[in-house]
Amino acid sequence: MKQIKLEPGLRYDGSQIKPLWAFQDLRVKGSSIVNWIGPMNIQPDELIDYEDVGLEIKSDEMIHFIIEHFDAQPADMRLCYHRQRILVMIVKDLLQEIGIKTQRRGDDLYCNGGKLSVSIATCSASSMKIHFAMNLTTKGTPSDVETAGLMECSRDRGVDEISKLADKISETYVNEILDIEEDIAKTRVF
C-alpha cells in the first residue's frame, strides 16, 4: 500500500472520494493512503452520506486522508466501514500519545465536546474508499455545529508537528493492514 503526502492547499470538495482519484490525479496506481492539509467545502452534489443532505460540511483548514483499497473484488462496503473504524481508532490512539484526549462516537472524534473529525466510507465496482479529516482550527466550520480543532485542543502543537502526525497516522494504518495480511497468511483454517 502506497503512502503519499501532498503539498498543503488542496481543497477537499468531495470529488476526491470518487474511485481512482489517486490514479487519475496523482498517477498513483494501486491501494494507497494520501494525506494533506487543506480546506474543505463539500458541494451538495458530491455528498455521499444521505444523512448529510442539506448540511454544510466545511472547514478552513483540515488534515485529510483519502484511502483506496483494491484488495477485495467485488468491493465490500462492510469491510470498508471496518477499515474506517480501524483508522479512527488509530488516530484516537496517536492523539492520546501526544496528549490530545478525544472521545469516539462511531466514526467521529470529539475533543472538549466539539466535533473534531468528519469521515465517510464508500465503494465502487473496483475499490473501497475512505475519507477522514480533522479540523486544525474551528475557523470556517458550520456555525450550527459545535466543533473543535487540533490546534485548540493542544495549544503547544504547531502545523509542522501536525503534519508529522499525519504521516505517522498513514504509516500506522498501512502497517496495521499489512499486519492483518500477514496474520491471514500464517493462520490455519478449518
LINKA-V719769 format. One record per residue. N is the residue number from 1. SS is DSSP state (hx for helix, st for strand, lp for the rest). PHI is phi in degrees with one decimal (none if undefined). OMEGA is omega in whole degrees, -180 to 180 (none if undefined). Layout:
# LINKA-V719769
N SS PHI OMEGA
N SS PHI OMEGA
This chain:
# LINKA-V719769
1 lp none -176
2 st -86.8 175
3 st -110.6 -178
4 st -126.7 174
5 st -117.0 179
6 lp -95.9 173
7 lp -64.2 179
8 lp -60.4 171
9 lp 121.2 -179
10 lp -61.7 178
11 lp -85.8 174
12 st -80.5 -179
13 lp -118.7 -180
14 lp 100.9 -179
15 hx -69.6 -178
16 hx -71.0 178
17 hx -82.5 179
18 lp -68.1 -179
19 lp -60.6 176
20 lp 66.2 178
21 hx -57.4 -178
22 hx -62.4 179
23 hx -71.5 -176
24 hx -68.6 -175
25 hx -94.7 -173
26 hx -118.8 -178
27 lp 63.3 178
28 lp -96.4 -177
29 lp -100.9 178
30 lp 100.2 -179
31 lp -62.0 -175
32 st -155.6 167
33 st -129.4 -178
34 st -117.1 176
35 st -128.3 177
36 st -165.5 175
37 st -107.5 180
38 st -175.1 179
39 st -75.0 176
40 st -141.7 172
41 st -154.8 -176
42 lp -86.9 178
43 lp -76.2 -177
44 hx -53.5 -178
45 hx -77.1 178
46 hx -103.2 -180
47 lp -66.6 179
48 lp -105.6 -176
49 lp -89.4 -178
50 hx -61.0 177
51 hx -68.5 -178
52 hx -90.9 -179
53 lp -58.6 180
54 lp 90.8 -180
55 lp -97.0 171
56 lp -86.3 176
57 lp -126.1 -173
58 st -157.3 176
59 st -166.4 -180
60 st -75.3 -177
61 st -155.2 -178
62 st -140.7 166
63 st -94.4 -179
64 st -109.3 172
65 st -132.5 171
66 st -118.1 179
67 st -115.6 174
68 st -135.2 178
69 st -116.8 177
70 lp -115.5 -169
71 lp -85.4 177
72 lp -123.2 -180
73 lp -124.7 -3
74 lp -69.0 179
75 lp -57.6 -172
76 lp -120.4 -178
77 hx -60.5 -180
78 hx -62.5 178
79 hx -61.5 180
80 hx -62.5 178
81 hx -67.2 175
82 hx -62.9 180
83 hx -65.8 177
84 hx -60.2 180
85 hx -66.5 175
86 hx -58.7 179
87 hx -58.6 -178
88 hx -61.3 179
89 hx -69.1 175
90 hx -61.6 180
91 hx -60.0 179
92 hx -57.3 180
93 hx -62.1 -178
94 hx -69.0 174
95 hx -64.8 178
96 hx -58.6 -180
97 hx -61.0 180
98 lp -102.3 173
99 lp 87.3 177
100 lp -103.8 -178
101 lp -87.3 179
102 lp -127.7 172
103 st -118.1 179
104 st -103.9 171
105 st -128.1 -176
106 lp 65.6 -179
107 lp -101.9 180
108 st -112.7 174
109 st -111.2 179
110 st -124.7 177
111 st -131.9 -179
112 lp 51.8 178
113 lp 85.0 -179
114 st -98.1 -180
115 st -72.7 -177
116 lp -92.2 -169
117 st -130.2 168
118 st -131.6 179
119 st -161.3 175
120 st -149.4 174
121 st -126.5 180
122 st -157.9 -179
123 st -134.2 169
124 lp -120.8 177
125 lp -64.8 -173
126 lp -113.4 -174
127 lp -151.0 174
128 st -110.0 -177
129 st -126.4 175
130 st -133.1 166
131 st -117.0 175
132 st -134.1 179
133 st -146.5 176
134 st -123.6 175
135 st -64.4 169
136 lp -82.7 174
137 lp -136.0 178
138 lp -91.3 -180
139 lp -64.4 177
140 lp 80.4 178
141 lp -83.4 -178
142 lp -58.0 -177
143 lp -72.5 -178
144 lp -92.1 180
145 lp -126.9 174
146 lp -74.7 -177
147 st -119.1 177
148 lp -135.3 176
149 lp -128.3 -179
150 hx -56.8 -179
151 hx -66.2 179
152 hx -82.4 179
153 hx -74.6 180
154 lp -146.2 -172
155 lp -62.1 -177
156 lp -91.5 179
157 lp -101.9 176
158 lp -100.9 -179
159 hx -61.7 179
160 hx -62.0 179
161 hx -67.6 177
162 hx -64.5 178
163 hx -63.0 176
164 hx -65.5 176
165 hx -60.5 179
166 hx -59.5 178
167 hx -64.1 180
168 hx -67.3 176
169 hx -60.8 180
170 hx -59.8 -179
171 hx -63.0 -180
172 hx -65.8 178
173 hx -62.6 180
174 hx -59.0 180
175 hx -64.4 178
176 hx -65.8 178
177 hx -64.6 178
178 hx -62.4 179
179 hx -61.9 176
180 hx -62.9 179
181 hx -61.0 179
182 hx -67.0 177
183 hx -64.7 178
184 hx -61.2 -176
185 hx -69.5 -177
186 hx -109.9 -173
187 lp -99.1 176
188 lp -71.9 179
189 lp -116.6 -178
190 lp -122.6 none
